[in-house]
Amino acid sequence: MIENELIQIWQSSPRHEQIKFEKSKLLLEVQSSLGRFDKITGKWDFGTIGSAIVMFLILLYVAFRLPSVLAKVGVILLMLWCLFLIYVVLRLKRTKPNEASSYLDYLKQHRQYLKNHIRLSNGFMVLTVFPCFGGVALVMIGKLNLWNKSWSEIAGTKMVWIQFSIFMLVGIVAYAMNKWVAKREFLPRLQKVNKLLALLKEDQ
């Protein structure tokens, strides 16, 4: 009942009062949304860096245990990929909004931060799946001694198909999840920030 009365009051208000109300509402929505986003990305950064460090240490141990030189090379490539992943996260983290001279600058920083996330999301396959696939392929070739086998022998090796299927499944799921996160978390926030920036510029 109270909600209906408030809507009626708002609808009967002058046009400029409605615009002020919409701006205030959007400002609160954007601020709340960006606050949640900062917490989400903080946890994501910590989890990604922590996982990459753990994976790096495990791969370091595996590199010493594998007898095949080719498999060692594959593991070393995966270790380099872990370090690169940490570098990408830290570089992205440096663009996170901090102290700004004005609220307008704060929103512009957040807009760029969101764009950086979207750019990274669009390059997901190049940054993650393809480098991993190369390293895993070398490990598999060296470990199963596929280098000295014919194509028919390779095609007849069950472990090749099992590992290839697992990797493809993980890659597809990770790619789909990445697109879902970009559509659900990044794009809606970017649209709201752009809308609020446009409204604030009208007041200047």
Backbone torsions as a table, in degrees:
resi	resn	phi	psi	omega
1	MET	NA	-48.6	179.5
2	ILE	-62.1	-39.7	180.0
3	GLU	-62.6	-40.8	178.7
4	ASN	-65.0	-39.5	179.0
5	GLU	-65.0	-39.7	178.3
6	LEU	-64.6	-39.1	179.0
7	ILE	-64.5	-41.7	178.9
8	GLN	-64.0	-40.3	177.9
9	ILE	-63.1	-43.1	-179.9
10	TRP	-64.4	-41.8	-178.5
11	GLN	-67.7	-29.5	-179.7
12	SER	-88.1	-3.4	-179.8
13	SER	-76.1	157.7	175.7
14	PRO	-60.0	157.5	-176.2
15	ARG	-59.4	-42.7	-177.7
16	HIS	-66.6	-30.4	176.9
17	GLU	-70.9	-37.2	176.9
18	GLN	-63.3	-41.4	179.7
19	ILE	-64.0	-43.2	177.8
20	LYS	-61.0	-41.5	179.3
21	PHE	-63.4	-43.9	180.0
22	GLU	-62.5	-39.7	179.1
23	LYS	-65.7	-43.5	179.8
24	SER	-64.1	-41.5	179.4
25	LYS	-63.9	-45.6	-180.0
26	LEU	-64.7	-39.3	179.8
27	LEU	-61.4	-43.7	179.3
28	LEU	-66.6	-40.2	179.3
29	GLU	-63.2	-45.1	-179.4
30	VAL	-64.7	-43.9	-179.0
31	GLN	-62.4	-43.5	178.6
32	SER	-65.3	-42.0	-179.2
33	SER	-65.3	-42.0	179.7
34	LEU	-68.9	-33.9	176.2
35	GLY	-63.0	-43.6	177.4
36	ARG	-65.6	-38.7	-179.4
37	PHE	-63.8	-40.1	178.4
38	ASP	-61.6	-40.1	178.6
39	LYS	-67.4	-41.6	179.9
40	ILE	-63.2	-47.6	-178.6
41	THR	-67.4	-31.8	176.5
42	GLY	-61.8	-45.1	178.0
43	LYS	-67.3	-38.4	179.9
44	TRP	-64.6	-43.6	178.3
45	ASP	-60.1	-47.3	-179.0
46	PHE	-62.6	-44.9	-179.2
47	GLY	-65.9	-41.0	-179.0
48	THR	-67.2	-46.4	180.0
49	ILE	-64.9	-43.3	178.8
50	GLY	-61.7	-44.2	179.1
51	SER	-63.9	-40.2	-179.9
52	ALA	-65.4	-38.3	178.7
53	ILE	-66.5	-45.4	178.8
54	VAL	-61.7	-44.5	179.4
55	MET	-62.7	-39.9	179.0
56	PHE	-60.6	-44.7	-179.6
57	LEU	-66.2	-39.7	177.8
58	ILE	-64.6	-44.2	179.2
59	LEU	-64.9	-34.0	177.5
60	LEU	-62.2	-42.4	177.3
61	TYR	-65.6	-43.2	-179.0
62	VAL	-63.9	-37.0	-179.3
63	ALA	-60.7	-35.6	178.8
64	PHE	-74.9	-27.8	-175.8
65	ARG	-85.4	-28.8	-177.3
66	LEU	-71.7	131.4	-180.0
67	PRO	-81.0	-28.2	-176.5
68	SER	-74.9	131.5	178.4
69	VAL	-65.9	-40.8	-179.4
70	LEU	-64.1	-40.3	177.9
71	ALA	-65.2	-37.6	176.6
72	LYS	-61.5	-41.3	178.9
73	VAL	-62.2	-42.3	177.9
74	GLY	-61.4	-42.6	179.1
75	VAL	-65.8	-40.8	178.3
76	ILE	-62.3	-38.7	176.7
77	LEU	-63.3	-39.6	177.5
78	LEU	-66.7	-35.1	176.9
79	MET	-65.9	-41.6	177.2
80	LEU	-64.1	-36.2	176.9
81	TRP	-64.0	-38.9	176.9
82	CYS	-60.9	-44.0	178.3
83	LEU	-64.9	-38.9	178.4
84	PHE	-65.2	-38.9	178.7
85	LEU	-62.9	-41.7	176.8
86	ILE	-62.3	-42.2	178.8
87	TYR	-61.1	-43.6	-179.5
88	VAL	-62.4	-43.4	-179.2
89	VAL	-65.8	-44.3	179.9
90	LEU	-65.2	-37.7	178.2
91	ARG	-65.9	-41.4	177.6
92	LEU	-66.2	-37.0	-179.2
93	LYS	-65.3	-31.7	179.8
94	ARG	-67.0	-20.9	178.8
95	THR	-89.2	1.8	179.7
96	LYS	-65.6	135.1	-178.0
97	PRO	-56.2	138.1	176.0
98	ASN	-126.2	-143.0	-179.7
99	GLU	-66.9	133.3	-179.6
100	ALA	-125.1	155.0	-178.2
101	SER	-72.9	-23.7	179.4
102	SER	-150.8	166.0	178.4
103	TYR	-65.5	-32.1	177.5
104	LEU	-63.5	-43.4	176.8
105	ASP	-64.5	-37.6	177.7
106	TYR	-59.8	-44.7	178.7
107	LEU	-66.7	-38.0	178.7
108	LYS	-64.9	-38.8	176.9
109	GLN	-63.8	-42.1	179.0
110	HIS	-66.9	-36.5	177.5
111	ARG	-61.6	-44.2	178.4
112	GLN	-66.4	-37.6	178.4
113	TYR	-62.9	-41.8	177.6
114	LEU	-66.6	-40.1	177.8
115	LYS	-63.4	-37.5	177.5
116	ASN	-63.5	-40.2	177.2
117	HIS	-63.7	-42.5	179.8
118	ILE	-65.8	-40.6	178.0
119	ARG	-62.3	-41.9	177.7
120	LEU	-66.1	-38.6	178.8
121	SER	-64.4	-39.5	179.2
122	ASN	-67.1	-28.0	178.8
123	GLY	-96.6	21.5	-175.0
124	PHE	-57.6	-46.9	-176.7
125	MET	-62.8	-42.4	-177.8
126	VAL	-68.2	-38.1	-175.3
127	LEU	-82.5	-25.4	-172.8
128	THR	-121.0	-64.3	-170.7
129	VAL	-64.4	-49.7	-176.1
130	PHE	-63.9	-46.6	176.6
131	PRO	-61.0	-40.1	178.3
132	CYS	-63.5	-42.9	-178.9
133	PHE	-60.1	-41.7	178.5
134	GLY	-62.6	-45.4	179.8
135	GLY	-65.9	-44.8	179.7
136	VAL	-63.1	-39.2	179.3
137	ALA	-61.9	-43.2	178.7
138	LEU	-65.5	-40.8	177.7
139	VAL	-62.0	-44.0	-178.7
140	MET	-66.2	-42.2	179.3
141	ILE	-63.0	-43.7	-179.2
142	GLY	-72.0	-42.0	-177.0
143	LYS	-68.7	-39.2	-179.4
144	LEU	-93.2	3.5	179.7
145	ASN	55.5	42.8	-178.0
146	LEU	-72.8	-17.4	-178.3
147	TRP	-60.8	-33.8	-176.7
148	ASN	-98.6	12.0	-179.4
149	LYS	-109.2	154.8	177.4
150	SER	-79.3	168.1	179.9
151	TRP	-62.1	-35.9	179.5
152	SER	-67.8	-37.1	177.9
153	GLU	-69.2	-38.9	178.0
154	ILE	-64.1	-44.0	-179.7
155	ALA	-64.9	-26.3	-179.4
156	GLY	-89.0	-1.7	179.2
157	THR	-85.9	114.0	-175.7
158	LYS	-62.5	-37.9	-176.7
159	MET	-61.4	-32.5	178.1
160	VAL	-62.0	-48.0	-178.7
161	TRP	-68.5	-36.5	179.4
162	ILE	-64.0	-50.2	-178.7
163	GLN	-67.0	-37.9	178.7
164	PHE	-64.8	-42.3	-180.0
165	SER	-64.7	-42.1	179.6
166	ILE	-62.9	-45.2	-178.3
167	PHE	-64.9	-42.6	179.5
168	MET	-64.1	-40.3	179.4
169	LEU	-63.9	-46.0	178.9
170	VAL	-62.5	-41.7	179.6
171	GLY	-63.0	-43.5	-179.8
172	ILE	-65.9	-44.4	179.8
173	VAL	-64.0	-44.0	-179.9
174	ALA	-63.8	-40.2	179.2
175	TYR	-65.2	-43.5	179.6
176	ALA	-65.0	-41.9	178.4
177	MET	-64.2	-39.5	179.5
178	ASN	-62.3	-43.8	178.3
179	LYS	-65.7	-37.9	-179.9
180	TRP	-65.5	-42.8	178.9
181	VAL	-64.1	-42.7	179.6
182	ALA	-61.6	-41.4	-178.6
183	LYS	-71.8	-33.9	-174.8
184	ARG	-89.9	-36.1	-172.6
185	GLU	-104.1	-42.0	-172.2
186	PHE	-85.6	-56.2	-172.6
187	LEU	-61.9	-46.2	179.2
188	PRO	-60.6	-39.2	178.8
189	ARG	-67.3	-40.7	178.9
190	LEU	-62.8	-40.3	179.2
191	GLN	-64.1	-41.8	179.2
192	LYS	-66.8	-41.0	178.6
193	VAL	-63.4	-43.7	178.4
194	ASN	-61.8	-40.8	179.6
195	LYS	-64.8	-43.8	-179.9
196	LEU	-66.9	-39.7	177.1
197	LEU	-61.3	-41.1	179.3
198	ALA	-63.8	-40.5	179.7
199	LEU	-68.5	-40.5	-179.5
200	LEU	-67.7	-35.1	178.8
201	LYS	-67.9	-28.5	178.4
202	GLU	-65.6	-29.0	-177.8
203	ASP	-79.7	-15.1	-176.2
204	GLN	-78.9	NA	NA
